[in-house]
Amino acid sequence: MAAGFKTVEPLEYYRRFLKENCRPDGRELGEFRTTTVNIGSISTADGSALVKLGNTTVICGVKAEFAAPPTDAPDKGYVVPNVDLPPLCSSRFRSGPPGEEAQVASQFIADVIENSQIIQKEDLCISPGKLAWVLYCDLICLDYDGNILDACTFALLAALKNVQLPEVTINEETALAEVNLKKKSYLNIRTHPVATSFAVFDDTLLIVDPTGEEEHLATGTLTIVMDEEGKLCCLHKPGGSGLTGAKLQDCMSRAVTTVYFKIHCILEKCMLMCHQHFMKNFKSMA
């Protein structure tokens, strides 16, 4: 009976739960789905991470290549993100060129990188005016169930913290780059931006970490990106219901709490990987 009612009147079905301050999946309105992260998932990448946010699953691989610095910024490198939403992750997406949602997600991630200054592009310069690093950050959704922006931001941050770049010097005689693969160093991650998304129901009710179905039924969505110091890095609201100042402040307060939890999760994983890497090298030297 309930399944039939949900099919015929999905919005009314949700409203009955929301009136009781809960959701059909058992969560409270302000409760996040279980979040897990696995760092170093792709052995062929220079850095990678797999993030699961409930059923939503995103993998991020970072590949580093050489390039000439921009002519207008000879002391900087590049960070190039791309979000792919293939048909395998959901029947709502089609094969071919990136759809609107994938393009919006790619631009959102680019804005997060630029506004948060997660990496200073000057740190990617090898030799001013001659050589710089390009970090290609490919984010692929493997399973889509809403809140893709939070998952992508989290996967990007975790993958960048996993990147190790070899030492590179320019030979003055040959003017060629010499790469020392035995001496690698981690990126200097300067900030830790974390996204928190909300869905608006009936123009007033806010729920956090919406599923795909909740996003479809909502009258609007909002994504807030903040760093560990509580600085607002990005705010994304693609139309829909407006929010009062009080509601927006409430969202920002919740976002601060999310930042500390997710950053702690990433740092814990990174410390474990560093320890394992150290022990592996120590045993090989013994």
C-alpha positions as CSV (number, residue, x, y, z in Angstrom):
1,M,0.0,0.0,0.0
2,A,2.8,2.4,1.0
3,A,4.8,1.6,-2.1
4,G,1.8,2.3,-4.3
5,F,1.1,5.6,-2.6
6,K,4.8,6.6,-3.0
7,T,4.6,5.9,-6.7
8,V,1.4,7.9,-7.2
9,E,2.0,10.8,-4.8
10,P,5.8,10.9,-4.1
11,L,5.8,14.5,-2.7
12,E,2.9,13.9,-0.4
13,Y,4.5,10.7,0.7
14,Y,7.6,12.6,1.7
15,R,5.7,15.4,3.4
16,R,4.1,12.9,5.8
17,F,7.6,11.9,6.9
18,L,8.9,15.4,7.1
19,K,6.0,16.4,9.4
20,E,7.4,13.9,11.9
21,N,10.9,15.4,11.5
22,C,12.3,12.3,9.8
23,R,12.8,10.9,6.3
24,P,11.8,7.7,4.5
25,D,15.3,6.3,4.9
26,G,15.2,6.7,8.7
27,R,17.4,9.8,8.9
28,E,16.5,12.9,10.8
29,L,16.3,16.1,8.7
30,G,19.8,17.2,9.7
31,E,21.4,13.8,9.6
32,F,24.1,12.9,7.0
33,R,24.4,9.5,5.3
34,T,27.4,7.4,6.2
35,T,30.5,8.7,4.6
36,T,33.6,6.6,3.8
37,V,36.9,7.4,2.0
38,N,39.5,5.2,0.7
39,I,42.8,7.0,-0.3
40,G,45.2,5.6,-2.9
41,S,42.6,3.6,-4.8
42,I,44.2,3.9,-8.2
43,S,47.8,2.6,-8.4
44,T,48.4,4.2,-11.9
45,A,47.4,7.7,-10.7
46,D,49.7,10.2,-8.9
47,G,47.0,10.5,-6.3
48,S,43.5,9.1,-5.9
49,A,40.5,8.6,-3.6
50,L,37.2,6.8,-3.5
51,V,34.4,8.5,-1.6
52,K,31.0,6.9,-0.7
53,L,28.3,9.2,0.6
54,G,25.5,6.8,1.2
55,N,25.0,5.2,-2.2
56,T,26.6,8.1,-4.1
57,T,30.1,6.9,-5.1
58,V,32.8,9.1,-6.7
59,I,36.4,8.3,-7.5
60,C,39.0,11.0,-8.2
61,G,42.3,10.3,-9.9
62,V,45.0,13.0,-10.2
63,K,47.6,12.8,-13.0
64,A,50.5,15.2,-13.1
65,E,52.1,16.2,-16.4
66,F,54.6,18.9,-17.6
67,A,53.6,22.0,-19.5
68,A,54.8,25.5,-20.2
69,P,53.5,28.0,-17.6
70,P,50.8,30.6,-18.8
71,T,52.3,33.5,-20.6
72,D,50.5,35.9,-18.3
73,A,51.5,34.0,-15.2
74,P,55.0,32.5,-15.8
75,D,55.4,31.5,-12.2
76,K,52.3,29.4,-11.9
77,G,51.1,25.9,-12.8
78,Y,47.6,24.5,-13.5
79,V,44.9,22.5,-11.8
80,V,42.3,21.2,-14.3
81,P,39.2,19.5,-12.9
82,N,36.7,17.5,-14.8
83,V,33.5,15.8,-13.5
84,D,32.1,12.8,-15.5
85,L,28.6,11.6,-15.0
86,P,28.4,8.5,-17.2
87,P,25.3,6.4,-17.9
88,L,26.6,3.6,-15.7
89,C,26.1,5.7,-12.5
90,S,22.4,6.5,-13.3
91,S,19.8,6.1,-16.1
92,R,19.2,9.8,-16.0
93,F,22.5,10.4,-17.8
94,R,23.3,9.7,-21.5
95,S,26.4,8.9,-23.4
96,G,28.1,11.6,-25.5
97,P,29.4,15.1,-24.6
98,P,29.1,16.2,-21.0
99,G,25.6,17.1,-20.0
100,E,24.5,20.3,-18.2
101,E,24.8,18.8,-14.8
102,A,28.3,17.5,-15.4
103,Q,29.4,20.9,-16.8
104,V,27.9,22.6,-13.8
105,A,29.7,20.2,-11.4
106,S,33.0,20.7,-13.2
107,Q,32.7,24.5,-13.0
108,F,31.7,24.2,-9.3
109,I,34.9,22.2,-8.5
110,A,37.0,24.7,-10.5
111,D,35.5,27.6,-8.4
112,V,36.2,25.7,-5.2
113,I,39.8,25.2,-6.2
114,E,40.2,28.9,-7.2
115,N,38.3,30.5,-4.2
116,S,39.6,28.3,-1.5
117,Q,43.2,28.4,-2.7
118,I,43.5,24.8,-1.7
119,I,46.8,24.8,-3.7
120,Q,48.8,27.8,-4.5
121,K,49.5,27.5,-8.3
122,E,52.9,29.0,-7.6
123,D,53.8,25.8,-5.8
124,L,53.3,23.9,-9.1
125,C,55.9,26.0,-11.0
126,I,59.2,24.1,-11.6
127,S,61.1,26.8,-13.5
128,P,59.5,30.2,-14.1
129,G,58.6,30.8,-17.7
130,K,59.9,27.3,-18.7
131,L,58.2,24.4,-16.9
132,A,55.3,23.8,-14.6
133,W,53.1,21.0,-13.3
134,V,49.6,20.4,-14.6
135,L,47.3,18.5,-12.3
136,Y,44.5,16.8,-14.2
137,C,41.8,16.0,-11.6
138,D,39.3,13.5,-13.1
139,L,36.2,12.9,-11.0
140,I,34.0,10.0,-12.1
141,C,30.7,9.1,-10.5
142,L,30.2,5.4,-10.2
143,D,26.8,5.4,-8.5
144,Y,24.5,8.5,-8.4
145,D,22.1,9.0,-5.5
146,G,22.1,12.7,-5.0
147,N,24.5,15.3,-3.5
148,I,27.2,14.9,-6.2
149,L,28.9,18.2,-5.3
150,D,29.7,17.2,-1.7
151,A,31.0,13.8,-2.8
152,C,33.2,15.4,-5.6
153,T,34.6,18.1,-3.3
154,F,35.5,15.5,-0.6
155,A,37.0,13.1,-3.2
156,L,39.1,15.9,-4.7
157,L,40.5,17.0,-1.4
158,A,41.4,13.4,-0.4
159,A,43.0,12.7,-3.7
160,L,45.1,15.9,-3.6
161,K,46.4,15.0,-0.2
162,N,47.5,11.7,-1.6
163,V,49.5,13.2,-4.5
164,Q,53.3,12.8,-4.5
165,L,55.4,14.6,-7.1
166,P,59.0,13.7,-8.0
167,E,61.8,16.2,-7.7
168,V,62.4,18.0,-11.0
169,T,65.4,20.1,-12.0
170,I,66.3,21.8,-15.2
171,N,69.7,20.8,-16.6
172,E,71.5,24.1,-17.5
173,E,73.5,22.6,-20.2
174,T,70.8,20.7,-22.1
175,A,67.8,22.8,-20.9
176,L,66.0,19.5,-20.3
177,A,64.0,18.4,-17.3
178,E,65.6,15.8,-15.1
179,V,63.2,13.8,-12.9
180,N,64.3,12.1,-9.7
181,L,61.6,9.4,-9.0
182,K,63.3,8.3,-5.8
183,K,62.7,11.7,-4.2
184,K,59.0,12.6,-4.0
185,S,57.1,15.1,-1.8
186,Y,53.4,15.6,-1.0
187,L,51.6,18.7,-2.3
188,N,51.3,21.7,0.1
189,I,47.6,21.6,0.8
190,R,46.9,25.1,2.2
191,T,43.2,24.8,3.0
192,H,40.7,22.0,3.4
193,P,37.4,23.1,1.7
194,V,34.4,20.9,2.5
195,A,31.0,21.1,0.8
196,T,27.6,20.8,2.6
197,S,24.4,20.5,0.5
198,F,20.8,21.2,1.5
199,A,17.5,20.6,-0.2
200,V,14.5,23.0,0.4
201,F,11.0,21.5,0.7
202,D,7.9,23.6,0.3
203,D,10.1,26.7,0.3
204,T,10.8,26.6,4.0
205,L,11.9,23.2,5.3
206,L,15.6,22.4,5.0
207,I,17.1,18.9,4.9
208,V,20.8,18.1,4.7
209,D,22.6,15.7,2.4
210,P,19.6,15.0,0.0
211,T,19.3,11.8,-2.0
212,G,18.6,11.8,-5.7
213,E,14.9,11.4,-5.1
214,E,14.9,14.2,-2.5
215,E,16.6,16.6,-4.9
216,H,14.0,15.8,-7.6
217,L,11.1,16.6,-5.2
218,A,12.7,19.6,-3.6
219,T,11.8,23.2,-4.5
220,G,15.5,24.2,-4.4
221,T,19.0,23.2,-3.4
222,L,21.9,25.0,-1.7
223,T,25.6,24.0,-1.4
224,I,28.0,25.8,1.0
225,V,31.7,25.3,0.9
226,M,33.8,26.3,4.0
227,D,37.3,25.6,5.1
228,E,38.7,24.6,8.5
229,E,38.8,28.2,9.6
230,G,35.1,28.7,8.9
231,K,35.9,30.9,5.8
232,L,33.2,30.8,3.2
233,C,34.8,29.6,-0.1
234,C,31.8,29.1,-2.3
235,L,28.1,29.2,-2.3
236,H,26.1,27.5,-5.0
237,K,22.3,28.0,-5.4
238,P,20.9,27.0,-8.8
239,G,17.6,28.9,-8.7
240,G,14.6,27.5,-6.9
241,S,13.1,28.7,-3.6
242,G,14.7,31.7,-1.9
243,L,16.1,31.6,1.6
244,T,15.8,34.1,4.4
245,G,19.0,35.4,6.1
246,A,18.2,33.3,9.2
247,K,17.9,30.1,7.2
248,L,21.1,30.8,5.3
249,Q,22.9,31.4,8.6
250,D,21.5,28.1,10.0
251,C,23.0,26.3,6.9
252,M,26.4,27.9,7.4
253,S,26.4,26.9,11.1
254,R,25.7,23.3,10.1
255,A,28.4,23.4,7.4
256,V,31.0,24.3,10.0
257,T,30.3,21.1,11.9
258,T,30.6,19.1,8.7
259,V,34.0,20.5,7.9
260,Y,35.6,19.3,11.1
261,F,34.2,15.8,10.8
262,K,35.3,15.2,7.2
263,I,38.7,16.8,7.6
264,H,39.4,14.6,10.6
265,C,38.3,11.6,8.5
266,I,40.8,12.5,5.7
267,L,43.7,13.3,8.0
268,E,43.2,10.0,9.8
269,K,43.4,8.1,6.5
270,C,46.4,10.0,5.4
271,M,48.3,9.4,8.6
272,L,47.6,5.7,8.3
273,M,48.9,5.7,4.7
274,C,52.1,7.6,5.6
275,H,52.8,5.1,8.4
276,Q,52.3,2.2,6.1
277,H,54.5,3.8,3.5
278,F,57.2,4.5,6.1
279,M,57.1,0.9,7.4
280,K,57.3,-0.5,3.8
281,N,60.4,1.6,3.1
282,F,62.0,0.8,6.4
283,K,61.6,-3.0,5.8
284,S,63.1,-2.7,2.3
285,M,66.1,-0.9,3.7
286,A,66.6,-3.4,6.5
